[in-house]
Amino acid sequence: MAVLNEEQTMLRDGAKAWTQTESPTTKLRALRDSGSHAPFDAAAWAEMGAMGWAGVIVPEEHGGSAFGYLSLGLILEETGRTLTASPLISTALIGAGALSLYGSDAQKAEWLPKIAEGAVVTALAVDEGPHHNPARTAMSASGGKLTGRKTFVVDGDVADLFIVAARTSGKAGETGGITLYLVPKGAPGLTVKHLALADSRGAAEITFDGTPGDLLGAEGQGWEPLEAILDRARIGLSAEMLGSALQAFEITLDYLKVRTQFGQVIGTFQSLQHRAAKMFTDLEMARSAIEAALEALDAGAPDIRAAASLAKFKASELIHLVSNEMVQMHGGIGMTDVHDAGLYMKRARVTEQLFGGAGFHKDRYAKVLGF
């Protein structure tokens, strides 16, 4: 476990207290059952902004605290525990990271203070098919006008600003010729279609029809920035997944200590002890990989790609295992909607695939290391 300084400890403890009292799983249920298609509670997001969570990686000169990626990861772990629906990843991590790294002075001045306040939501529009594959970008851009379609854009149904990958040269499958653009909500030719995800979170299919975009970085040189932005997203999402898996494990462990069968507490059964020990071991291994990746971001380490893929691969396998075991070890009640096991499993299935599943990152990790 990473050694935290005083500020990080206070940030983690504050996030734990707030999520458990103000954003328990009952809030996600209420959001799901409201029928409003709202991807998150706007009031809760505003409160996160007021607490400074949205500006954790935003530079101080633009209204943030510049506490770093490990600090944001600590918050995401706590929001993952209670399945808090929020745009922290899409905005406080992806949007803030992309603009801080690659935005012009004017773009930073316009958008970063709003992000730090929690006043806007950003969304990354990259994938165009059912599977994560950034190199397969085919959407075209010519003269600053974008034409094409993006799908499964997380928080895209409520985003105020889109970060879009388009192709100014080359063909789908090539990494050269990709260019990044900023597109504000309401831009001409922009159509947003709500998509309902299994975990009750919000996403969208976005259609661009000659939509004007503001260049982010250099034309035709967007692949490296896109990879860097995605790696930050993968690492941050892995931190959230760790929190979800940890909470699911602790709920299951508590159940093993009280549920009786055949006159015995089921936690005394050796086979279940072995399965619980497997989950605990995998949790600790995933934590090590995820915290190392967060620290690598803060240090500007040269091996961030490998660290990101290792973290996301470990997190995906971990949350798949723990969510399955949560349902199975709870027996019949684990199959009912009244229990939270289903909420954790549905969130697990979405996050496993978001920004690349275990198979994608196994392959990427091997390629980064030269295999």
LINPE-V95954 format. One record per residue. N is the residue number from 0. SS is DSSP state (alpha for helix, beta for strand, coil for the rest). Layout:
BEGIN
n:N ss:SS
n:N ss:SS
END
This chain:
BEGIN
n:0 ss:coil
n:1 ss:coil
n:2 ss:coil
n:3 ss:coil
n:4 ss:coil
n:5 ss:alpha
n:6 ss:alpha
n:7 ss:alpha
n:8 ss:alpha
n:9 ss:alpha
n:10 ss:alpha
n:11 ss:alpha
n:12 ss:alpha
n:13 ss:alpha
n:14 ss:alpha
n:15 ss:alpha
n:16 ss:alpha
n:17 ss:alpha
n:18 ss:alpha
n:19 ss:alpha
n:20 ss:alpha
n:21 ss:alpha
n:22 ss:coil
n:23 ss:coil
n:24 ss:alpha
n:25 ss:alpha
n:26 ss:alpha
n:27 ss:alpha
n:28 ss:alpha
n:29 ss:alpha
n:30 ss:alpha
n:31 ss:alpha
n:32 ss:alpha
n:33 ss:coil
n:34 ss:coil
n:35 ss:coil
n:36 ss:coil
n:37 ss:coil
n:38 ss:coil
n:39 ss:coil
n:40 ss:coil
n:41 ss:alpha
n:42 ss:alpha
n:43 ss:alpha
n:44 ss:alpha
n:45 ss:alpha
n:46 ss:alpha
n:47 ss:alpha
n:48 ss:alpha
n:49 ss:alpha
n:50 ss:coil
n:51 ss:coil
n:52 ss:alpha
n:53 ss:alpha
n:54 ss:alpha
n:55 ss:coil
n:56 ss:coil
n:57 ss:coil
n:58 ss:coil
n:59 ss:alpha
n:60 ss:alpha
n:61 ss:alpha
n:62 ss:coil
n:63 ss:coil
n:64 ss:coil
n:65 ss:coil
n:66 ss:coil
n:67 ss:coil
n:68 ss:alpha
n:69 ss:alpha
n:70 ss:alpha
n:71 ss:alpha
n:72 ss:alpha
n:73 ss:alpha
n:74 ss:alpha
n:75 ss:alpha
n:76 ss:alpha
n:77 ss:alpha
n:78 ss:alpha
n:79 ss:alpha
n:80 ss:alpha
n:81 ss:coil
n:82 ss:coil
n:83 ss:coil
n:84 ss:coil
n:85 ss:coil
n:86 ss:coil
n:87 ss:alpha
n:88 ss:alpha
n:89 ss:alpha
n:90 ss:alpha
n:91 ss:alpha
n:92 ss:alpha
n:93 ss:alpha
n:94 ss:alpha
n:95 ss:alpha
n:96 ss:alpha
n:97 ss:alpha
n:98 ss:alpha
n:99 ss:alpha
n:100 ss:alpha
n:101 ss:alpha
n:102 ss:coil
n:103 ss:coil
n:104 ss:alpha
n:105 ss:alpha
n:106 ss:alpha
n:107 ss:alpha
n:108 ss:alpha
n:109 ss:alpha
n:110 ss:alpha
n:111 ss:alpha
n:112 ss:alpha
n:113 ss:alpha
n:114 ss:alpha
n:115 ss:alpha
n:116 ss:alpha
n:117 ss:coil
n:118 ss:coil
n:119 ss:coil
n:120 ss:coil
n:121 ss:beta
n:122 ss:beta
n:123 ss:beta
n:124 ss:beta
n:125 ss:coil
n:126 ss:coil
n:127 ss:coil
n:128 ss:coil
n:129 ss:coil
n:130 ss:coil
n:131 ss:coil
n:132 ss:coil
n:133 ss:alpha
n:134 ss:alpha
n:135 ss:alpha
n:136 ss:coil
n:137 ss:coil
n:138 ss:coil
n:139 ss:beta
n:140 ss:beta
n:141 ss:beta
n:142 ss:coil
n:143 ss:coil
n:144 ss:beta
n:145 ss:beta
n:146 ss:beta
n:147 ss:beta
n:148 ss:beta
n:149 ss:beta
n:150 ss:beta
n:151 ss:beta
n:152 ss:beta
n:153 ss:beta
n:154 ss:coil
n:155 ss:coil
n:156 ss:coil
n:157 ss:coil
n:158 ss:coil
n:159 ss:coil
n:160 ss:beta
n:161 ss:beta
n:162 ss:beta
n:163 ss:beta
n:164 ss:beta
n:165 ss:beta
n:166 ss:beta
n:167 ss:coil
n:168 ss:coil
n:169 ss:coil
n:170 ss:coil
n:171 ss:coil
n:172 ss:coil
n:173 ss:coil
n:174 ss:coil
n:175 ss:coil
n:176 ss:coil
n:177 ss:beta
n:178 ss:beta
n:179 ss:beta
n:180 ss:beta
n:181 ss:beta
n:182 ss:beta
n:183 ss:beta
n:184 ss:coil
n:185 ss:coil
n:186 ss:coil
n:187 ss:coil
n:188 ss:coil
n:189 ss:beta
n:190 ss:beta
n:191 ss:beta
n:192 ss:beta
n:193 ss:beta
n:194 ss:beta
n:195 ss:beta
n:196 ss:coil
n:197 ss:coil
n:198 ss:coil
n:199 ss:coil
n:200 ss:coil
n:201 ss:beta
n:202 ss:beta
n:203 ss:beta
n:204 ss:beta
n:205 ss:beta
n:206 ss:beta
n:207 ss:beta
n:208 ss:beta
n:209 ss:beta
n:210 ss:beta
n:211 ss:beta
n:212 ss:coil
n:213 ss:beta
n:214 ss:beta
n:215 ss:beta
n:216 ss:coil
n:217 ss:coil
n:218 ss:coil
n:219 ss:coil
n:220 ss:coil
n:221 ss:alpha
n:222 ss:alpha
n:223 ss:alpha
n:224 ss:alpha
n:225 ss:alpha
n:226 ss:alpha
n:227 ss:alpha
n:228 ss:alpha
n:229 ss:alpha
n:230 ss:alpha
n:231 ss:alpha
n:232 ss:alpha
n:233 ss:alpha
n:234 ss:alpha
n:235 ss:alpha
n:236 ss:alpha
n:237 ss:alpha
n:238 ss:alpha
n:239 ss:alpha
n:240 ss:alpha
n:241 ss:alpha
n:242 ss:alpha
n:243 ss:alpha
n:244 ss:alpha
n:245 ss:alpha
n:246 ss:alpha
n:247 ss:alpha
n:248 ss:alpha
n:249 ss:alpha
n:250 ss:alpha
n:251 ss:alpha
n:252 ss:alpha
n:253 ss:alpha
n:254 ss:alpha
n:255 ss:alpha
n:256 ss:alpha
n:257 ss:alpha
n:258 ss:coil
n:259 ss:beta
n:260 ss:beta
n:261 ss:coil
n:262 ss:coil
n:263 ss:beta
n:264 ss:beta
n:265 ss:alpha
n:266 ss:alpha
n:267 ss:alpha
n:268 ss:coil
n:269 ss:alpha
n:270 ss:alpha
n:271 ss:alpha
n:272 ss:alpha
n:273 ss:alpha
n:274 ss:alpha
n:275 ss:alpha
n:276 ss:alpha
n:277 ss:alpha
n:278 ss:alpha
n:279 ss:alpha
n:280 ss:alpha
n:281 ss:alpha
n:282 ss:alpha
n:283 ss:alpha
n:284 ss:alpha
n:285 ss:alpha
n:286 ss:alpha
n:287 ss:alpha
n:288 ss:alpha
n:289 ss:alpha
n:290 ss:alpha
n:291 ss:alpha
n:292 ss:alpha
n:293 ss:alpha
n:294 ss:alpha
n:295 ss:alpha
n:296 ss:alpha
n:297 ss:alpha
n:298 ss:alpha
n:299 ss:coil
n:300 ss:coil
n:301 ss:coil
n:302 ss:coil
n:303 ss:alpha
n:304 ss:alpha
n:305 ss:alpha
n:306 ss:alpha
n:307 ss:alpha
n:308 ss:alpha
n:309 ss:alpha
n:310 ss:alpha
n:311 ss:alpha
n:312 ss:alpha
n:313 ss:alpha
n:314 ss:alpha
n:315 ss:alpha
n:316 ss:alpha
n:317 ss:alpha
n:318 ss:alpha
n:319 ss:alpha
n:320 ss:alpha
n:321 ss:alpha
n:322 ss:alpha
n:323 ss:alpha
n:324 ss:alpha
n:325 ss:alpha
n:326 ss:alpha
n:327 ss:alpha
n:328 ss:alpha
n:329 ss:alpha
n:330 ss:alpha
n:331 ss:alpha
n:332 ss:alpha
n:333 ss:alpha
n:334 ss:alpha
n:335 ss:coil
n:336 ss:coil
n:337 ss:coil
n:338 ss:coil
n:339 ss:coil
n:340 ss:alpha
n:341 ss:alpha
n:342 ss:alpha
n:343 ss:alpha
n:344 ss:alpha
n:345 ss:alpha
n:346 ss:alpha
n:347 ss:alpha
n:348 ss:alpha
n:349 ss:alpha
n:350 ss:alpha
n:351 ss:alpha
n:352 ss:alpha
n:353 ss:coil
n:354 ss:coil
n:355 ss:coil
n:356 ss:coil
n:357 ss:alpha
n:358 ss:alpha
n:359 ss:alpha
n:360 ss:alpha
n:361 ss:alpha
n:362 ss:alpha
n:363 ss:alpha
n:364 ss:alpha
n:365 ss:alpha
n:366 ss:alpha
n:367 ss:alpha
n:368 ss:coil
n:369 ss:coil
n:370 ss:coil
END
